[in-house]
Amino acid sequence: MTDTKNHSKEGVAGSLEGRVFQPASFAELAEAVELAFDYRGDVTVSLKSGESLFGYLFNRQVSGPDSYLEVFPSDSAEARRIRYDQIAAIAFTGEDTATGKSWETWIAKKDSERRAEVERVAAEAKTRGIL
């Protein structure tokens, strides 16, 4: 599988954002589809016909020659089903909405919010003469 990085838009380390997968086999395509399924942003699916479809991959079914994926295109309200044998490449073109939003980052943010609330309550209590 050819995995290229779009260097015009550098993504965050660990993110698939900006990567393009051009699978050379069914197994590589299935792997690329799984990565796209887990991706938290839109992808561009390039078809062998020359058509490109930009949207959110929400479903996939791997069952040999009947394998397919389903995408909500960004320009349509109708979902599209695409057979694996029609796919030439998958590009991770949409912003990875969860980049930088790790559990540790969330914990640090919540801890900071709690400290600020404690300080606010303490200042209010002093103003009232309670402390």
C-alpha positions in Angstrom: 0.0 0.0 0.0 1.4 3.4 -0.9 1.0 5.7 2.0 1.8 9.3 1.1 1.8 12.4 3.2 0.3 15.6 1.9 3.1 18.0 2.9 1.2 21.1 2.0 -0.8 20.6 5.2 1.2 19.1 8.1 -1.0 17.2 10.5 -0.4 16.6 14.2 1.9 13.7 15.0 -0.1 10.5 15.5 -3.0 11.7 13.3 -3.8 10.3 9.9 -4.8 13.8 8.7 -3.2 14.6 5.3 -2.3 11.0 4.5 -3.3 9.2 1.3 -3.5 5.4 1.0 -3.3 3.8 -2.4 -3.9 0.1 -1.6 -2.2 -2.5 -3.9 -4.3 -5.5 -2.6 -7.7 -6.3 -1.0 -6.0 -6.7 2.4 -4.4 -3.3 2.2 -7.7 -1.7 1.1 -9.5 -3.4 4.0 -6.9 -2.0 6.3 -7.2 1.5 4.9 -11.0 1.3 5.2 -10.7 0.3 8.8 -8.4 3.3 9.5 -10.9 5.6 7.7 -13.8 4.1 9.7 -12.0 5.0 12.9 -11.0 8.4 11.7 -12.8 11.3 13.3 -12.9 13.5 10.2 -14.0 13.4 6.6 -12.1 11.4 4.0 -11.9 11.6 0.2 -12.6 8.3 -1.6 -11.1 8.3 -5.1 -12.8 5.9 -7.4 -11.2 4.0 -10.3 -13.8 5.9 -12.6 -12.0 9.2 -11.7 -14.8 10.4 -9.4 -13.9 11.6 -5.9 -16.3 11.5 -3.0 -15.6 13.7 0.1 -17.5 12.8 3.3 -17.8 10.9 6.5 -17.3 7.1 6.3 -19.9 5.7 8.7 -20.2 2.0 7.8 -18.3 -0.8 6.1 -18.9 -4.5 5.4 -16.1 -6.8 4.6 -17.4 -9.9 2.8 -15.1 -10.8 0.0 -16.2 -9.6 -3.5 -19.3 -8.0 -1.9 -17.4 -5.8 0.4 -18.4 -2.1 0.6 -18.2 1.1 2.6 -20.8 3.7 3.1 -20.2 7.5 3.2 -22.3 10.5 4.0 -21.1 12.9 1.2 -20.6 16.5 2.4 -22.6 17.7 -0.6 -25.6 15.4 -0.3 -28.2 14.2 2.2 -28.1 10.7 0.7 -25.6 8.1 1.9 -23.5 6.5 -0.8 -22.5 2.8 -0.9 -19.2 2.1 -2.6 -17.9 -1.4 -3.4 -14.3 -2.0 -2.5 -13.4 -3.0 -6.1 -14.3 0.6 -7.2 -11.9 2.3 -4.8 -8.5 3.6 -6.1 -7.4 5.6 -3.0 -8.5 6.9 0.4 -7.3 10.3 1.6 -7.7 11.6 5.1 -8.6 15.2 3.9 -10.9 16.4 6.7 -9.7 17.8 10.0 -9.2 15.2 12.6 -11.7 16.6 15.2 -10.2 14.7 18.0 -6.5 15.6 17.5 -5.0 16.8 20.7 -8.0 15.8 22.7 -6.5 13.0 24.7 -7.7 11.8 28.1 -4.7 13.5 29.8 -5.6 16.8 28.1 -9.2 16.5 29.3 -8.1 15.7 32.9 -5.7 18.7 33.0 -8.5 21.0 31.7 -11.0 19.7 34.2 -8.4 20.0 37.0 -7.7 23.6 36.0 -11.5 24.4 36.0 -11.9 22.9 39.4 -9.1 25.0 40.9 -10.5 28.1 39.4 -13.9 27.3 40.9 -12.4 26.7 44.3 -10.6 30.1 44.1 -13.8 31.8 43.0 -15.8 30.4 45.8 -13.1 31.2 48.4 -12.9 34.8 47.2 -16.7 35.1 47.4 -16.7 33.6 50.9 -14.0 36.2 52.0 -16.1 39.0 50.5 -19.1 37.8 52.6 -16.9 37.6 55.7 -17.3 33.8 56.0 -13.6 33.1 55.8 
